[in-house]
Amino acid sequence: MFATPAFAQAASGGAASALTSFVPLILIFGIMYFLLIRPQQKKLKDHRKMVEALRRGDQIVTQGGILGKVTHVGEGNEVEVEIATGVKVKVLRHTIAQVVSKTEPAA
């Protein structure tokens, strides 16, 4: 009795309206992937390469803000860092935030 022709047409949409309702969700996921997920994965990959390339003599900054020079790079997760003359500490590789200056490889 109160149904207008516009409501009657919208109710008969079926499969086409279901497909068009998923298009915004797909677009939102695509935008989130390119703006958030992909750059974060690239940053993580670059950090992993930086940590694997550590050598003795590199000046580093840890995530806690400690500056130091790498004195020993072991096979495990630990790196020995000299933070002052005669003061050496062991830090985990993944806690190294930045390499300030790289040493050149021996010729």
TIVO-2410 file (N, C-alpha, C; in nm, 3 decimals):
# residues 107
REC num residu      c1      c2      c3 atome chaine
REC   1      M   0.082  -0.117   0.000     N      A
REC   1      M   0.000   0.000   0.000    CA      A
REC   1      M   0.088   0.126   0.000     C      A
REC   2      F   0.192   0.130   0.088     N      A
REC   2      F   0.280   0.247   0.093    CA      A
REC   2      F   0.411   0.224   0.015     C      A
REC   3      A   0.428   0.109  -0.048     N      A
REC   3      A   0.551   0.079  -0.122    CA      A
REC   3      A   0.557   0.162  -0.249     C      A
REC   4      T   0.662   0.238  -0.261     N      A
REC   4      T   0.679   0.318  -0.382    CA      A
REC   4      T   0.752   0.235  -0.486     C      A
REC   5      P   0.749   0.271  -0.611     N      A
REC   5      P   0.819   0.194  -0.714    CA      A
REC   5      P   0.970   0.184  -0.690     C      A
REC   6      A   1.030   0.282  -0.625     N      A
REC   6      A   1.174   0.277  -0.598    CA      A
REC   6      A   1.208   0.165  -0.501     C      A
REC   7      F   1.128   0.143  -0.396     N      A
REC   7      F   1.152   0.033  -0.304    CA      A
REC   7      F   1.130  -0.101  -0.371     C      A
REC   8      A   1.036  -0.109  -0.457     N      A
REC   8      A   1.007  -0.234  -0.526    CA      A
REC   8      A   1.122  -0.271  -0.619     C      A
REC   9      Q   1.182  -0.176  -0.685     N      A
REC   9      Q   1.294  -0.205  -0.774    CA      A
REC   9      Q   1.418  -0.245  -0.696     C      A
REC  10      A   1.444  -0.184  -0.582     N      A
REC  10      A   1.562  -0.215  -0.503    CA      A
REC  10      A   1.555  -0.355  -0.445     C      A
REC  11      A   1.439  -0.404  -0.414     N      A
REC  11      A   1.425  -0.536  -0.355    CA      A
REC  11      A   1.453  -0.647  -0.455     C      A
REC  12      S   1.440  -0.621  -0.584     N      A
REC  12      S   1.460  -0.727  -0.683    CA      A
REC  12      S   1.603  -0.733  -0.734     C      A
REC  13      G   1.702  -0.661  -0.673     N      A
REC  13      G   1.840  -0.656  -0.720    CA      A
REC  13      G   1.911  -0.789  -0.717     C      A
REC  14      G   1.908  -0.860  -0.607     N      A
REC  14      G   1.967  -0.993  -0.595    CA      A
REC  14      G   2.119  -0.993  -0.602     C      A
REC  15      A   2.175  -1.066  -0.701     N      A
REC  15      A   2.319  -1.088  -0.711    CA      A
REC  15      A   2.397  -0.961  -0.743     C      A
REC  16      A   2.341  -0.876  -0.821     N      A
REC  16      A   2.412  -0.752  -0.859    CA      A
REC  16      A   2.432  -0.662  -0.738     C      A
REC  17      S   2.332  -0.651  -0.653     N      A
REC  17      S   2.348  -0.564  -0.536    CA      A
REC  17      S   2.444  -0.625  -0.434     C      A
REC  18      A   2.452  -0.757  -0.427     N      A
REC  18      A   2.547  -0.822  -0.337    CA      A
REC  18      A   2.690  -0.795  -0.382     C      A
REC  19      L   2.712  -0.799  -0.512     N      A
REC  19      L   2.847  -0.774  -0.564    CA      A
REC  19      L   2.888  -0.628  -0.542     C      A
REC  20      T   2.797  -0.536  -0.565     N      A
REC  20      T   2.831  -0.395  -0.547    CA      A
REC  20      T   2.849  -0.358  -0.400     C      A
REC  21      S   2.795  -0.435  -0.309     N      A
REC  21      S   2.815  -0.405  -0.167    CA      A
REC  21      S   2.954  -0.448  -0.120     C      A
REC  22      F   3.019  -0.541  -0.192     N      A
REC  22      F   3.154  -0.584  -0.154    CA      A
REC  22      F   3.264  -0.498  -0.218     C      A
REC  23      V   3.231  -0.422  -0.320     N      A
REC  23      V   3.331  -0.339  -0.388    CA      A
REC  23      V   3.395  -0.239  -0.292     C      A
REC  24      P   3.322  -0.166  -0.209     N      A
REC  24      P   3.389  -0.074  -0.115    CA      A
REC  24      P   3.481  -0.146  -0.016     C      A
REC  25      L   3.443  -0.264   0.029     N      A
REC  25      L   3.530  -0.339   0.120    CA      A
REC  25      L   3.660  -0.379   0.052     C      A
REC  26      I   3.651  -0.420  -0.072     N      A
REC  26      I   3.771  -0.458  -0.148    CA      A
REC  26      I   3.860  -0.337  -0.169     C      A
REC  27      L   3.800  -0.223  -0.201     N      A
REC  27      L   3.879  -0.100  -0.219    CA      A
REC  27      L   3.947  -0.057  -0.089     C      A
REC  28      I   3.877  -0.067   0.022     N      A
REC  28      I   3.935  -0.030   0.151    CA      A
REC  28      I   4.053  -0.122   0.184     C      A
REC  29      F   4.038  -0.252   0.161     N      A
REC  29      F   4.148  -0.345   0.187    CA      A
REC  29      F   4.268  -0.313   0.097     C      A
REC  30      G   4.242  -0.282  -0.030     N      A
REC  30      G   4.351  -0.247  -0.122    CA      A
REC  30      G   4.426  -0.124  -0.076     C      A
REC  31      I   4.354  -0.022  -0.033     N      A
REC  31      I   4.417   0.101   0.015    CA      A
REC  31      I   4.497   0.073   0.142     C      A
REC  32      M   4.442  -0.005   0.235     N      A
REC  32      M   4.514  -0.038   0.358    CA      A
REC  32      M   4.642  -0.116   0.327     C      A
REC  33      Y   4.635  -0.206   0.229     N      A
REC  33      Y   4.753  -0.284   0.194    CA      A
REC  33      Y   4.864  -0.193   0.143     C      A
REC  34      F   4.832  -0.104   0.049     N      A
REC  34      F   4.936  -0.021  -0.011    CA      A
REC  34      F   4.984   0.092   0.080     C      A
REC  35      L   4.901   0.137   0.174     N      A
REC  35      L   4.943   0.246   0.261    CA      A
REC  35      L   5.002   0.200   0.394     C      A
REC  36      L   4.966   0.082   0.444     N      A
REC  36      L   5.012   0.039   0.576    CA      A
REC  36      L   5.093  -0.090   0.573     C      A
REC  37      I   5.040  -0.194   0.516     N      A
REC  37      I   5.102  -0.326   0.526    CA      A
REC  37      I   5.230  -0.335   0.443     C      A
REC  38      R   5.225  -0.294   0.318     N      A
REC  38      R   5.341  -0.307   0.230    CA      A
REC  38      R   5.461  -0.223   0.277     C      A
REC  39      P   5.444  -0.096   0.315     N      A
REC  39      P   5.560  -0.021   0.365    CA      A
REC  39      P   5.619  -0.080   0.493     C      A
REC  40      Q   5.535  -0.133   0.581     N      A
REC  40      Q   5.585  -0.194   0.704    CA      A
REC  40      Q   5.668  -0.318   0.674     C      A
REC  41      Q   5.626  -0.399   0.577     N      A
REC  41      Q   5.702  -0.517   0.539    CA      A
REC  41      Q   5.836  -0.478   0.479     C      A
REC  42      K   5.838  -0.371   0.399     N      A
REC  42      K   5.963  -0.324   0.339    CA      A
REC  42      K   6.060  -0.274   0.447     C      A
REC  43      K   6.007  -0.201   0.544     N      A
REC  43      K   6.090  -0.150   0.653    CA      A
REC  43      K   6.149  -0.264   0.734     C      A
REC  44      L   6.070  -0.366   0.761     N      A
REC  44      L   6.116  -0.483   0.835    CA      A
REC  44      L   6.225  -0.558   0.758     C      A
REC  45      K   6.208  -0.569   0.628     N      A
REC  45      K   6.308  -0.636   0.544    CA      A
REC  45      K   6.440  -0.558   0.543     C      A
REC  46      D   6.432  -0.426   0.533     N      A
REC  46      D   6.553  -0.343   0.535    CA      A
REC  46      D   6.624  -0.353   0.670     C      A
REC  47      H   6.550  -0.356   0.780     N      A
REC  47      H   6.611  -0.369   0.913    CA      A
REC  47      H   6.680  -0.504   0.927     C      A
REC  48      R   6.618  -0.609   0.877     N      A
REC  48      R   6.678  -0.742   0.884    CA      A
REC  48      R   6.810  -0.746   0.805     C      A
REC  49      K   6.814  -0.683   0.687     N      A
REC  49      K   6.938  -0.677   0.609    CA      A
REC  49      K   7.046  -0.599   0.683     C      A
REC  50      M   7.006  -0.487   0.747     N      A
REC  50      M   7.102  -0.405   0.819    CA      A
REC  50      M   7.164  -0.483   0.935     C      A
REC  51      V   7.083  -0.557   1.008     N      A
REC  51      V   7.133  -0.633   1.123    CA      A
REC  51      V   7.222  -0.748   1.077     C      A
REC  52      E   7.188  -0.812   0.967     N      A
REC  52      E   7.270  -0.922   0.916    CA      A
REC  52      E   7.405  -0.873   0.865     C      A
REC  53      A   7.413  -0.747   0.822     N      A
REC  53      A   7.536  -0.692   0.766    CA      A
REC  53      A   7.627  -0.628   0.871     C      A
REC  54      L   7.596  -0.643   0.999     N      A
REC  54      L   7.680  -0.583   1.104    CA      A
REC  54      L   7.820  -0.643   1.102     C      A
REC  55      R   7.919  -0.556   1.122     N      A
REC  55      R   8.059  -0.601   1.131    CA      A
REC  55      R   8.125  -0.534   1.249     C      A
REC  56      R   8.239  -0.590   1.284     N      A
REC  56      R   8.318  -0.533   1.393    CA      A
REC  56      R   8.364  -0.393   1.353     C      A
REC  57      G   8.347  -0.297   1.444     N      A
REC  57      G   8.388  -0.159   1.418    CA      A
REC  57      G   8.273  -0.068   1.378     C      A
REC  58      D   8.156  -0.121   1.351     N      A
REC  58      D   8.041  -0.038   1.315    CA      A
REC  58      D   7.993   0.041   1.436     C      A
REC  59      Q   7.960   0.167   1.415     N      A
REC  59      Q   7.901   0.252   1.519    CA      A
REC  59      Q   7.750   0.232   1.511     C      A
REC  60      I   7.686   0.200   1.624     N      A
REC  60      I   7.544   0.170   1.623    CA      A
REC  60      I   7.469   0.250   1.729     C      A
REC  61      V   7.336   0.252   1.716     N      A
REC  61      V   7.246   0.307   1.816    CA      A
REC  61      V   7.145   0.198   1.846     C      A
REC  62      T   7.127   0.168   1.975     N      A
REC  62      T   7.027   0.069   2.012    CA      A
REC  62      T   6.890   0.136   2.026     C      A
REC  63      Q   6.786   0.057   2.039     N      A
REC  63      Q   6.652   0.113   2.055    CA      A
REC  63      Q   6.639   0.188   2.187     C      A
REC  64      G   6.724   0.159   2.283     N      A
REC  64      G   6.722   0.231   2.409    CA      A
REC  64      G   6.799   0.361   2.404     C      A
REC  65      G   6.865   0.390   2.290     N      A
REC  65      G   6.937   0.515   2.274    CA      A
REC  65      G   7.084   0.507   2.311     C      A
REC  66      I   7.137   0.388   2.331     N      A
REC  66      I   7.277   0.372   2.368    CA      A
REC  66      I   7.362   0.371   2.242     C      A
REC  67      L   7.464   0.456   2.240     N      A
REC  67      L   7.559   0.462   2.130    CA      A
REC  67      L   7.677   0.373   2.162     C      A
REC  68      G   7.729   0.303   2.063     N      A
REC  68      G   7.843   0.218   2.088    CA      A
REC  68      G   7.906   0.168   1.961     C      A
REC  69      K   8.018   0.096   1.980     N      A
REC  69      K   8.092   0.038   1.868    CA      A
REC  69      K   8.089  -0.114   1.883     C      A
REC  70      V   8.057  -0.182   1.773     N      A
REC  70      V   8.051  -0.328   1.774    CA      A
REC  70      V   8.193  -0.382   1.787     C      A
REC  71      T   8.215  -0.467   1.889     N      A
REC  71      T   8.347  -0.527   1.908    CA      A
REC  71      T   8.350  -0.674   1.872     C      A
REC  72      H   8.234  -0.740   1.878     N      A
REC  72      H   8.230  -0.883   1.845    CA      A
REC  72      H   8.090  -0.918   1.793     C      A
REC  73      V   8.088  -0.983   1.678     N      A
REC  73      V   7.961  -1.028   1.621    CA      A
REC  73      V   7.965  -1.181   1.623     C      A
REC  74      G   7.878  -1.238   1.704     N      A
REC  74      G   7.873  -1.383   1.714    CA      A
REC  74      G   7.773  -1.443   1.616     C      A
REC  75      E   7.762  -1.574   1.619     N      A
REC  75      E   7.670  -1.644   1.531    CA      A
REC  75      E   7.527  -1.639   1.582     C      A
REC  76      G   7.508  -1.617   1.710     N      A
REC  76      G   7.374  -1.617   1.769    CA      A
REC  76      G   7.305  -1.484   1.754     C      A
REC  77      N   7.219  -1.455   1.850     N      A
REC  77      N   7.142  -1.331   1.849    CA      A
REC  77      N   7.212  -1.217   1.920     C      A
REC  78      E   7.328  -1.241   1.981     N      A
REC  78      E   7.394  -1.138   2.061    CA      A
REC  78      E   7.509  -1.073   1.987     C      A
REC  79      V   7.526  -0.944   2.014     N      A
REC  79      V   7.638  -0.866   1.960    CA      A
REC  79      V   7.702  -0.796   2.078     C      A
REC  80      E   7.835  -0.797   2.083     N      A
REC  80      E   7.906  -0.729   2.190    CA      A
REC  80      E   7.938  -0.587   2.145     C      A
REC  81      V   7.898  -0.489   2.229     N      A
REC  81      V   7.912  -0.348   2.195    CA      A
REC  81      V   7.991  -0.278   2.304     C      A
REC  82      E   8.090  -0.198   2.264     N      A
REC  82      E   8.167  -0.117   2.359    CA      A
REC  82      E   8.101   0.020   2.367     C      A
REC  83      I   8.047   0.054   2.486     N      A
REC  83      I   7.976   0.181   2.500    CA      A
REC  83      I   8.064   0.289   2.563     C      A
REC  84      A   8.174   0.249   2.625     N      A
REC  84      A   8.274   0.341   2.681    CA      A
REC  84      A   8.406   0.265   2.682     C      A
REC  85      T   8.512   0.334   2.708     N      A
REC  85      T   8.643   0.269   2.710    CA      A
REC  85      T   8.646   0.160   2.817     C      A
REC  86      G   8.661   0.037   2.772     N      A
REC  86      G   8.667  -0.076   2.863    CA      A
REC  86      G   8.532  -0.128   2.911     C      A
REC  87      V   8.423  -0.069   2.867     N      A
REC  87      V   8.289  -0.113   2.909    CA      A
REC  87      V   8.220  -0.178   2.789     C      A
REC  88      K   8.203  -0.311   2.799     N      A
REC  88      K   8.140  -0.384   2.690    CA      A
REC  88      K   8.011  -0.448   2.739     C      A
REC  89      V   7.908  -0.438   2.658     N      A
REC  89      V   7.779  -0.499   2.691    CA      A
REC  89      V   7.736  -0.586   2.573     C      A
REC  90      K   7.653  -0.684   2.604     N      A
REC  90      K   7.595  -0.767   2.500    CA      A
REC  90      K   7.453  -0.719   2.476     C      A
REC  91      V   7.419  -0.699   2.349     N      A
REC  91      V   7.283  -0.659   2.311    CA      A
REC  91      V   7.230  -0.758   2.209     C      A
REC  92      L   7.101  -0.769   2.205     N      A
REC  92      L   7.038  -0.855   2.105    CA      A
REC  92      L   7.039  -0.785   1.970     C      A
REC  93      R   7.057  -0.862   1.866     N      A
REC  93      R   7.065  -0.805   1.731    CA      A
REC  93      R   6.942  -0.722   1.694     C      A
REC  94      H   6.824  -0.773   1.724     N      A
REC  94      H   6.703  -0.704   1.681    CA      A
REC  94      H   6.677  -0.574   1.756     C      A
REC  95      T   6.754  -0.547   1.863     N      A
REC  95      T   6.737  -0.420   1.935    CA      A
REC  95      T   6.825  -0.309   1.879     C      A
REC  96      I   6.901  -0.337   1.776     N      A
REC  96      I   6.984  -0.234   1.713    CA      A
REC  96      I   6.894  -0.155   1.618     C      A
REC  97      A   6.882  -0.027   1.644     N      A
REC  97      A   6.790   0.057   1.568    CA      A
REC  97      A   6.854   0.116   1.443     C      A
REC  98      Q   6.985   0.149   1.452     N      A
REC  98      Q   7.046   0.221   1.341    CA      A
REC  98      Q   7.195   0.197   1.341     C      A
REC  99      V   7.252   0.191   1.223     N      A
REC  99      V   7.399   0.188   1.208    CA      A
REC  99      V   7.440   0.328   1.168     C      A
REC 100      V   7.516   0.394   1.257     N      A
REC 100      V   7.556   0.534   1.233    CA      A
REC 100      V   7.665   0.542   1.129     C      A
REC 101      S   7.770   0.462   1.146     N      A
REC 101      S   7.878   0.461   1.047    CA      A
REC 101      S   7.926   0.318   1.027     C      A
REC 102      K   7.939   0.282   0.900     N      A
REC 102      K   7.984   0.148   0.865    CA      A
REC 102      K   8.135   0.149   0.848     C      A
REC 103      T   8.197   0.036   0.883     N      A
REC 103      T   8.339   0.020   0.855    CA      A
REC 103      T   8.354  -0.040   0.717     C      A
REC 104      E   8.460  -0.004   0.652     N      A
REC 104      E   8.486  -0.058   0.519    CA      A
REC 104      E   8.543  -0.198   0.533     C      A
REC 105      P   8.507  -0.289   0.443     N      A
REC 105      P   8.564  -0.424   0.450    CA      A
REC 105      P   8.713  -0.421   0.419     C      A
REC 106      A   8.785  -0.514   0.481     N      A
REC 106      A   8.929  -0.521   0.459    CA      A
REC 106      A   8.958  -0.561   0.316     C      A
REC 107      A   9.057  -0.495   0.255     N      A
REC 107      A   9.088  -0.521   0.115    CA      A
REC 107      A   9.177  -0.642   0.099     C      A
***
